[in-house]
Amino acid sequence: MQKVTLISLFMFSWLFASSPVDFAIAPTSVKDHVKWVSLKEAELMLQKENKPVLIDLYTDWCGWCKVMDKQTYSHAQVVQYINEHFIPVKLDAETKDVVNWKGKAYKYDQKYRVNSYAVYLTGGQLSFPTTIFLPGDGSDPQPVPGFLEPKDIEVILKYFGEGHYGKTAFPDFLKNFSTSWK
């Protein structure tokens, strides 16, 4: 019993100590929030705006999704960049509502216990949070699984937001990129 308690304590301490979470980061005002829209609104916006779609795929039970909301999607530079360069959508992967996108209806999938649109977006590799990019050229969704800090999401946002996707290989883009967000 002592061994189990010691191992549990060690694991908890390791998890807490190795966590990159800084709970002190908070938005400075309401304007520092991403202007999330629904998929329906995004589809309408695509008719007027030539921007890629960014989808924050989350679940209600996902702790790292909540941390990403508080730490990354509230970071002033991230917020400003997303609002200027993307059509941002927040989507609950477990919604039981029918999701319509580009003339196709996606229903809740009992097998995966998520909406089939989430399965499509991730290529069946479900992980939460996942940031999905729908490039403006209509190519396949580009999922980026896992928690991303502002300094980590910067390169990905700029790769898609500045139109490098499909023109420059990501490793080549990385060679010339230097992070400026903290």
C-alpha positions in Angstrom: 0.0 0.0 0.0 2.8 2.4 0.9 4.4 1.6 -2.5 1.2 2.5 -4.4 0.9 5.8 -2.4 4.5 6.7 -3.0 4.2 6.0 -6.7 1.0 8.0 -6.9 2.6 10.9 -5.0 5.6 10.8 -7.3 3.5 10.8 -10.4 1.3 13.7 -9.2 4.4 15.7 -8.2 6.1 14.9 -11.6 2.9 15.9 -13.5 2.5 19.1 -11.5 6.2 20.1 -11.7 6.6 19.3 -15.4 3.3 21.1 -16.4 3.9 24.2 -18.6 0.8 25.9 -17.2 1.0 29.4 -16.0 -2.3 30.2 -14.4 -1.3 33.8 -13.9 -1.9 34.7 -17.6 -5.3 36.3 -18.2 -6.8 38.5 -20.8 -6.5 42.2 -20.1 -10.0 43.1 -21.5 -13.0 41.7 -23.3 -11.5 42.8 -26.7 -8.7 40.4 -26.1 -10.9 37.4 -26.9 -11.0 35.5 -30.1 -14.2 36.3 -32.0 -15.4 32.7 -32.3 -18.2 32.0 -34.8 -20.3 28.9 -35.5 -19.6 26.6 -38.5 -22.7 28.0 -40.2 -21.4 31.6 -39.8 -18.0 30.5 -41.0 -19.5 29.0 -44.1 -21.2 32.3 -44.8 -18.1 34.3 -44.1 -16.1 32.2 -46.5 -18.2 33.5 -49.3 -17.0 37.1 -48.6 -13.6 36.6 -47.0 -10.6 34.7 -48.4 -9.3 33.4 -45.1 -8.5 30.0 -43.8 -10.7 28.6 -41.1 -9.2 27.7 -37.7 -11.3 25.2 -35.6 -10.6 24.7 -31.9 -11.8 21.2 -31.4 -12.5 20.6 -27.7 -14.6 18.6 -25.3 -16.2 19.8 -22.0 -14.2 17.3 -19.9 -10.8 18.2 -21.4 -8.6 20.0 -18.9 -6.0 21.0 -21.4 -8.7 22.5 -23.6 -9.6 24.8 -20.7 -6.0 25.7 -20.1 -5.5 26.5 -23.8 -8.6 28.8 -23.7 -7.2 30.6 -20.7 -3.5 30.7 -21.6 -3.3 30.6 -25.4 -6.6 31.9 -26.8 -6.5 34.8 -24.4 -3.0 35.9 -25.2 -3.1 39.3 -26.8 -0.9 38.5 -29.8 -2.6 35.2 -30.5 -6.1 36.9 -30.3 -5.1 39.7 -32.6 -3.5 37.4 -35.1 -6.4 34.9 -35.2 -9.0 37.7 -35.5 -7.1 39.3 -38.4 -6.1 36.2 -40.4 -8.6 33.5 -39.7 -12.3 32.6 -39.5 -12.2 31.1 -36.0 -14.7 28.4 -35.0 -15.0 26.7 -31.6 -16.4 23.2 -31.9 -17.4 20.7 -29.3 -16.3 17.3 -30.7 -19.0 15.5 -28.7 -21.9 17.6 -29.9 -24.9 15.4 -30.6 -26.4 18.1 -32.9 -26.1 17.5 -36.6 -23.2 19.5 -38.0 -23.6 20.8 -41.5 -20.5 21.8 -43.5 -20.4 22.5 -47.3 -23.6 20.6 -48.0 -22.8 17.6 -46.0 -24.5 16.6 -42.7 -22.4 15.0 -39.9 -24.1 13.2 -37.1 -23.0 11.9 -33.7 -21.1 8.7 -34.0 -21.8 6.2 -31.2 -18.7 4.1 -32.0 -16.3 7.0 -31.4 -18.7 8.9 -29.0 -18.1 12.1 -31.0 -19.6 13.9 -33.9 -18.5 12.4 -37.2 -17.3 15.8 -38.3 -14.6 15.6 -35.5 -13.6 12.2 -36.9 -13.4 13.7 -40.4 -11.4 16.7 -39.2 -8.8 14.6 -37.4 -8.6 11.7 -39.8 -9.9 9.5 -37.0 -7.0 10.4 -34.8 -9.0 12.0 -32.0 -7.1 14.0 -29.4 -8.1 17.0 -27.4 -7.5 19.8 -27.8 -6.8 19.8 -31.5 -6.4 22.9 -33.6 -7.6 22.3 -37.1 -6.8 24.4 -40.1 -9.0 24.4 -43.2 -6.9 26.0 -45.8 -8.5 28.5 -48.1 -7.6 26.4 -51.2 -10.2 23.8 -50.1 -7.6 21.1 -49.4 -7.9 18.5 -46.6 -8.1 19.6 -43.0 -4.8 20.0 -41.2 -5.1 18.9 -37.6 -2.5 19.9 -35.0 -3.2 17.8 -31.9 -2.4 18.8 -28.3 -2.0 21.8 -26.1 -0.1 24.7 -27.7 1.4 27.6 -25.8 1.4 31.0 -27.5 5.1 30.6 -28.5 4.3 27.2 -30.0 1.2 28.2 -31.9 2.8 31.3 -33.4 4.7 29.5 -36.2 1.7 27.4 -37.1 -0.7 30.4 -37.2 1.7 32.3 -39.4 2.4 29.4 -41.7 -1.3 29.1 -42.5 -2.3 32.8 -41.9 0.3 34.2 -44.3 -0.4 31.8 -47.1 2.7 29.6 -46.9 0.7 26.3 -46.7 0.8 24.6 -50.0 3.6 26.8 -51.3 6.4 26.3 -48.8 7.3 23.0 -47.1 6.8 23.5 -43.3 10.5 22.4 -42.5 11.7 25.1 -45.0 9.4 27.7 -43.4 10.7 26.8 -39.9 14.4 27.4 -41.0 13.6 31.1 -41.6 11.2 31.6 -38.8 12.0 33.1 -35.4 9.5 33.3 -32.6 8.5 36.7 -31.3 5.6 35.8 -29.0 6.2 34.8 -25.4 
